[in-house]
Amino acid sequence: MNYCETKTEERLEYSQLLDEFILGCKTSRKIGMEYERIPLVKATRQVAPYGGEYGVCELLREAAKVDNWDYILDDINIIGLKKLHDTITLEPGCQIELSLEPQEFIKDLKKRVEEIDAVLNPIMDKFGLQLINKGVSPTTTYKNIKLLPKRRYALMANYLWGILSDVMMRETAGIQIGIDFASEEDAMRKFRIANLIMPFATAMYANSKYRGGVDTGYKSFRALAWLNTDNERCGFATKFQDGMCFKDYVNILLNTPMIFINRQGHTVNLNGRLTFKQFMEKGYEGFKADIEDWNLHANLYFPEVRLRNFIEIRNHDCVGNGLEYSIPAFYKGIMYTGSAMDEVEHLLCKYSFNEINELRYNAARYALSAKIRKTPILSICKELAEISYYSLKTRCEDEEGFLQPLLEMLKKGKCPADFS
């Protein structure tokens, strides 16, 4: 179906694409957190359905009434809730994600999670549901998880290729962290450091050993699922080389195939027929590119470290028991202290892109027993955590304590999957 343009747009310029990142430069040093969890039916241990009297849709409806949230709708379907700068949204397999307003202090993120959980938990008890902190549904596979009735998810499911793309969409849950940057140089340095850290962090927080009731042989099956999903838009965004700038990232996005655009409340399926660069130059069936199309396209690009108007770090399995707050603490300690970034660069910059890339696969399987240059990475992970710990301690904000669960686990040579 063709939806005609209702407004005349000037040609989208390359400078406007760059501006979306340049305008992200800010003096604040806040931490954002997106916290996905899997809802299970207590009686069956299966993933909770969207519909039905005790489904996830009704859970959101009840929560909105109790705590005065506004609905987020897709057509007539409730797909989330919003209040001020916080949202509760649903991922394709009904995973429940809390997206929290960025905060200066980790304790404020923790307080907000606890406030939202205080609303959700009584309703979940009433419905016979519970939220679990695992990177993959341990009991239900995607074949028994219906796709959420959200139009973009159907298009994404049909487009994304890779043998585990359905697993990624419907079974996985993770924790994502947002980091501010002050300048283009600062952004690119943090982007590079986050990419270097990425497979080590995957190992530290590996927590998806079981899937469909079976031991997969992987400590992070979630990481494996991402490794086997559409490598045109997942994995590494670049080779995070020295001298990289915003233009490099923009050019990668320009040459990535498009999935869809929105017009007049409808989705127009592009299904990879053209890149954004081609769309800018030639349009598509009468549609012209605008800045909203660019922002949507950038949001449908899924590298494990993503550049937005902040640095988004996306590669952690969902964890609990206090470990969830060690993730923002870990990155705050490193990314907001120059000396800590210096130490991490000194520790990791000796490894090549190919070595870091290979480690992604080994970390998914072996976690802390994975090796780089024939050496187990446990000692490197301990050193990274200690760099962050002492950096936080020097800030005198009493936040180093959030890293204690991680440090104690690493001291035992364990990751969360080793305790499941």
N, C-alpha and C positions, 0 to 999 in steps of 0.2 A: 504494500500500500504506500502511496506517495503522499507525503504531507508537505504542501507548498510552504515556502518561506513567507512569513508575514511581516518581515521587517527588512529593510535594506541595510546591508552591512558593508562597511569599507573593507577592503582586502586586509586580512590578518597579516601583520608584519612580523618578521623574525625578531625584532627588538621587543615586541610584546611578549613573546615566549620567554625570552631571557628575563624580562622584568618580573615574571612570576617567581623567579628564584632570587633575583637581586633584592626584591622587596621583602624577602624573608630575613634579611640581615637585621639583627636586633641586639640591643645591649643586655637583654634579660638572660638569665641562666636557669631556665626552668626545665622540669622533666615532665614529659607526657607519658601516659601509660594506657595501653589498650589490653584488656584482660579477658581472654576468651575461656569459657568453660563449657563442658558438655553436660546437658541435662539428661539424667537417667530416670526411668521409672523404677522405684525402689523394689517393687514386687518381682519384676522380671529382669532387671538390670539391662534392659534394652533402652536405646536412645528414645527420649520422649518425642511423640509426634507433634506436628504443628497444630493440627485440628483436634476436635473432640472436646468433651466437657472438661477434661483435665489435661488438655494440651497446652503447648507453649503460648499459643495465641491468647487463650483465656488467662494464662498466668500474667501476660502483659496487661491485659484489660483490667484485671484485679489490682495489679500494682499501680496502674494509672489512677484508679479510684482512690486507693489508700493514700498515695503520696503526691497527688496532683501533678502527674506528668502529662505531657501532650503526646498524642499519637504521631508516629511516623507511618505514613500510608504509602502503599504501592497499589494504585487503583483502589480497590475497596479493602485490601488486606492490610492488617496491622503487622508491620515488619519491625517495629521498634518504638521506643519512647524517647522523649527529649525534655530536658529541664535546664534552662540557662545554657551552660557550656558543657553539660554532661549528656551522654546518650547511652541507652541500652538498645543494642541492635542485634539482629539475628543473622548469622552466617548461613551458607547454603544448606547445611544439614541440621539447622536449628541450634547450632552452638550459640550461646548467649555471650555477647561481648559488651563489657563496660568500657566506654571511651571517656576518659576523665579529663577535665580541664587541667592543663599543665600547671604544676605547682613548683615553688622554689624549694620546698622541703618534702622529703619522702613521707614524713609523718602525716602530712596533709593528704597525700594520695591514699595512704592506709586508712585514715579517718573516713574519707569519702567512700571507699570500698565497703567499709564496715557499716556505714549509714545506709548504703543501697542494699547490702545484704540483709540488714535488719528489716527492710521492707519486703524483700523477696522471700526470705526463709520461712516465715509463717505461712505464706501462700503456698510455697512448695511443699511444706509439711501437709497442709490441707489437701493438696493435689496428689500426694504420694510421690513427689519428685525430689531429686537432689542434684546439685551441681558437683561435678567431680573435677579434680585437678590432674588431668592426664593430657598428654600430647596427642593421643589417638583414642578413639572409642575402644575400650578393651573388650567389649562383648558383642558389638554390632558392626557389621560391615556395610558399605555403601549400598549394597544390593537391597538391604532392608531399611534404608533411610531415604524417605521421600524428599525430593528437592523442595526447598522453601518456595512458595508461590510468589516469587519476585521476578519481574520480567527480565532483569539483567542477568539473573542467575541461570535462567534457561538458555540465554544466548551464550553465556560464558561456558556452560557445560557442553554445549554443542561445538564450541570453537576450540577450547583448550585441548591440546593434544598431549600425548604422553601416557604410558601404560598405567600410571598411578594418579592421573588427574582427577578421577572421580573420588579416590581416597582423599586427596588433598582437600577437595571442596566440601565433602560431606562428613568426613570422619575426624579431621584434625582440629586441634585447639592450641593456641600459642599465646605468648605475651610479647607485645611490641612496645618499644620505648622510643620517645621523641626527644631529640636534643637540639637546643638552639645553636645558631652560629652568628658570629658578629660581623663577618665579612666573607667575601668569596674565598679568600685564602684560608680563613678559618674553617669554612664549610668543607673545602676540599681536603684539608688536613684531617678533619674529623671523619670525613667520608672514607678516606684511605685507612685510617686507624681502625674504624669499625669493621671494614672488610677484612683486614688482617686478623682481627680478634675473632671474627665470625665463627670459624670452625671450632675454636677453643671454647667459645661460649656455648655452642651447640653441644659439645661434649659435657661441659659442666652441668647443663640443665637437661640432659637427655632423660626423657620420662615417658617413653611410649614403646615399651618392650612387647606388650601384649596387644593383639588385635583379633577381634572375633573369637576371644577365648583361647587363642593359641600364642605360644611364644614364637615371635617372628624371627628370632636370631639377631635382631637389631636392637640397640639400646634406644635409638630414636627412629622409629618407623615414620614419624612425622617428617623428619629431615629427609629420609629416603623418598617419601612421596613428593616433596618439593623438587628433589633432584631428578625426578621422572615426570615432571610436568612442564610442557611447553618451554623449552630452553631459549626461545626467542624473547621471552619476557620474564623469565624466572632465573634464579641463580645470581651470578655476578652482573652488575650493570655495566662495568667496564673492567679493564685490567688495573684500575686504580693506580695508574702510573704517576710518577712525579710530574709536576707541571700541568696536571689536569685542571680544567676550569669549567664554569657553568656551560660554556658553548659545547664542550665535549658531551656532556650529559644531554643537552638539548638535541644535539645531532643524532644521538642514539635513539631518543624518543621519536624524532622526525622519521627515522628509517624503520620504525617498528610497525607491523601491520595493525590496523584498527579493527576493533570488534564491533562497536556500534556507536551511534550518536543519538541524542535526544532531540525531539522536535514536537512542540505543542503537546507535551505530556505523553508522547509515544516514543518508542525506541525504533530506530531505523537500523536494520541489521546490515553491517558491512562485511562481516565474516572474513576478515583478512584480505579483502579484494584489493586494498590499496594501503599504502603507508600514509602517515599524517602529512609528510612532505608532498606526496601526490595529491592529497585532499586539499592542501593549501593552494597548490598550483592550478589544479584543474576542477576542484569541486567534485560533487558526486550526485548525479541525477537531479541537478538543479540546486542542490544544497551547497552553501559556502561555509568555509571553516570560520568559527569564531572562538573567542577565548574560552568560553565554556566547553567547547569541544576539546580544546587543548588540555584543560584541567581534568576532564573526564578521561581522556586518553592517558595522561600521566598517572591517573589513579588506577588505571587498568594495566599498568606495568608493574610487575611483582618481583623485583630483585630482593635479595635478602637484606640489602641495605639500600634504601630508597631516598633519593633527594626530592624534597618538597620545599615548603618554606621553612622547613626544619629537616634534620637528619632522622629518618625513621629506620630503626634497627629491628628486624622482623624474625630472627632465626631461633627463638627459644620455645621449647615445649612448655605447655602450661604446667606449672608446679604450685604447690601449696605449702602449708605448715611453716609459713614465714619466709620461705625461699622466694615467693613471688615479689617481695619487697627488696630482696637482695639484688634483683635485676636492675631496677632503676638506681639503686645505690651504687652498684658496680660501675655503671656508666657515668654517673655523676662524679664519682671519685676520680675517674680517668679523664673525662672529656672537658671538665671545667677547671683543670689545673695544668698549667703549662709544663711544670716539671714532671708530672705524671705522664703526660703525653710523650715527653722526651724519653722517659724510661721505657714506655711501651714500644716506641719506635726503635729504640736501641735493641730491645729484646726480639722484635719480630721482623724488622726490615731486612734482615739477612736472608729471609726465606723468599723464594721466587713466587711469582704468580702461580706457576704450575704446581709448586709444592703446596701452597695454600689451597689451591683448587682440588688437588688429590686428597688432601686431608679432609675436605668436606665429606667425601664418600666414606673414608675410614672412620671419621668421628660418628657418623650415623650408625655404623655397625658396632664399633668397639668403645665409643665414648672415651673415657680417660685412659683406656689401654691402647688407643690408637697411637701410631708412631709418625714422627716426621724426622727425616734423615736417620731412620732406624732407632730413634729415641722416643720412648713413651712421652706423651704430652702432659702427663699429670704434673710434672715439676714446673712446666711453663704455666699451666693453669693456676697452680699455687702462687707463682710469682705475680701473675696478673692480678689475682685477688688481693694479694698483699700490697701491691702498688696502690690499688684503689683504697684499701683499708687505711693505710697511713696517710694518703692524700685527704681522705675524709676527716681523719683525726686532727690533722693540722688546721682544718677549717673551724674547729671548735664549735661545731653545731650538733654534737652528740648524735651523728648519723652513722658512725662506723659500726654501731651495734647491729644495724640491719644486715651487715655482711657476716655476722657470726654464724648463722646456719650454713652458709656456703663454705666458710673457712673450716668449720667442724667436719663437714662432709668430705671436703678435699683432704683434710688431715687423715681421714680413714681411707682415702683413695677410692671413694665411692661417688657415684652420681645418683640422682633420684631413682632411676630404673633399677639400681641394684638393691633397692629396698622394697620393690613391689612384688 
